[in-house]
Amino acid sequence: MTKVLLVASTTGYQVREFADAAQSLGIELALATDRCHILDNPWGDNAAALRFDDPQPGIEALTERGPFDGIVAVGDRPACVAAEAAERLGLRYHPAEAARAASDKLLTRERFRAGGLLVPEFRRISPPFDEPVRYPSVLKPLHSSASRGVIRANNRQELQQAVHRVAKIADNDMLVEDYIPGREFALEGVVTAGKLQVLALFDKPDPLEGPFFEETIYVTPSRESPEIQQAIRETAQAAVTALGLRDGPVHAEMRVNQDGVWMLEVAPRPIGGLCARVLRFLPGGISLEELLLRHAIGEDVSAAKLMPEAHGVMMIPIPRRGIYRGVVGLEEARRVPGIEDAVITAKVGQELVPLPEGSSYLGFLFSRRESADNVEKTLRMAYGCLEFELSHVFPTVKP
């Protein structure tokens, strides 16, 4: 039986999506996760223990579980570890050095600049920091995703507050760079021998202007002009080349203004959370996970095309910090015409933390309709049906 190694930080819903896809394809999926290497199979999933902060011993142990026919990863750190494992196991994937560069915001900026892409002024800083910068500026941790720790500062006072706040989120150096105005997009793709195949280009219709940058709605196909879409594709390919990414999935973010296309990042992994659930491809309406598994084992997926309807997902934002108690209107939201599903991933009793400190969402809304405009309207209508109950978090009083 064909066997694929999946590297992941948890056994959450994104892992289950890959497991379901593997089962439908008749592929044996072996799981490697960052967990205790002493306890034997603590979660009952037969996953291999792979310490992400020191992966080499675990990677060596993986050779006993092989041979593998392919490798995939879920998440930023797992993608870097998967790249190292691929080199040791002789599997086709992104080079480890390229994956590390793509996961480091400073290295990414340097690679983009060297590759001739549009790049804002940037520099690495360490707290405390009190030197002149241009405003507005954006401060971000060197290693983070989902806009965690990304803060816009419009003046010196706001920058000082942002430096203090980011220092609590990420205990390392930071990147400060000029704010890039413009419309923001996301691109889902797969790279084969260095060539980017664009699977979906998403509009982000809600403005992302700060001070924090929480994503909400993704809609595809894009409503931008063919010329702008082509410019995005060409710039994304240039970014893939600049980073040295070679074989595997990529999720890219970019902004477009009068100066052109500005790449924000190209992550060597698929889109996170449940967002991929909205994507279905021809032939046969296959999922993104199935497409990526096919690619991982060497199948030609170049004929895959998005199904003809418009697709959309809304990542339900966390309005404030609190303990999640429940939601009203979920069934009403599901009955909105054009809504495929409404999934609440928050658990009752869970403490929810919004950006910039947080990195999760309350849940997801999915829509598929005849046009991107109607998808966006449908998602907003369904979201308007929901009312979330969050109780306050009280500070712990020490005796």
PyMOL commands that set and color helices and strands:
alter all, ss='L'
color gray80, all
select helices_A, chain A and resi 13-25+56-62+76-89+96-102+105-114+156-169+226-243+275-278+288-296+330-334+372-384
alter helices_A, ss='H'
color red, helices_A
select strands_A, chain A and resi 3-8+28-33+48-49+70-74+122-125+137-141+151-153+174-178+183-192+195-203+217-220+248-257+260-267+280-282+286-287+305-306+310-316+322-328+339-344+351-352+363-369+387-391
alter strands_A, ss='S'
color yellow, strands_A
deselect
rebuild
show_as cartoon
